[in-house]
């Protein structure tokens, strides 16, 4: 298969760009996250602020909804939302005299068949002690045709014979930092040099699991692996996908939760049939204490689904303002960790 590629220069501004998406998306919404894409804006001539308002209020012309859904159907990946960037810090010259490099660029591979050319400063160098940032939102059209699982299989390659001593690598995907690794490794493409590439798959997985404190509750493990991803089709739907994501994770943990186009009511009904459903009132009355991996049904701007990670406040003194940490799908059109309160919870599905 032919390798797809694109190029990007390092960003001069301190802060990367952000494709802003509503955090709370109604489970009734039929508007694809591709409505926020660069391609959608070009085709409709709508401003990003107007699109955000229409998506938030679910008031978008049907022809525009159809266009966004068509972009989703025609793309191999998911919509690009939030911040997406890579930062590479090079060891300072005081620590290693030849840490910098006159390499023109390096490659950032997503799997085997998609790569982004990361140009050096002035397209000629990677200076010692510098941190270079590449804003991947600048190539969002390209990224939307990459299978989102390829974000788990990133590696860097230096095709030049002048090595770079890389101190630190950071990657952000959809606003979640999926890698922050102090590597202190050479990236050197010299002939017979074994350091021509740096694979990041293991470090990305470790970083994601670290965000749930390396817990091994199966559904949380699988949910954490999906952080930053945006392609709803993987979880069984082309519509709003918070419940489908939660159910997908639970099925990975061998729970027989519903499949297909479902909603939070279907999830609540499943746990009620299993005699494992508890209301917010029961949680506040301490008749049930949430446990890692529990299913949660929320009422935010509308009904929503997620999985419970932990209490951020004392679980022995629950109140409506008690804060909890969750992992959710279709929040700002991606998988992300959120802070909620018990006031947001309608019911819980016990997975003890």
Helices and strands as residue ranges (DSSP letters): E 4-8, G 33-36, H 38-44, H 48-57, H 62-74, E 85-90, E 105-110, E 114-119, E 131-135, G 136-139, H 140-143, G 148-152, E 154-157, E 164-173, E 176-187, E 197-199, H 201-210, H 218-225, G 232-235, H 242-252, H 264-273, E 277-279, H 280-284, E 295-299, E 303-311, G 315-317, E 323-331, E 334-341, G 342-344, E 345-349
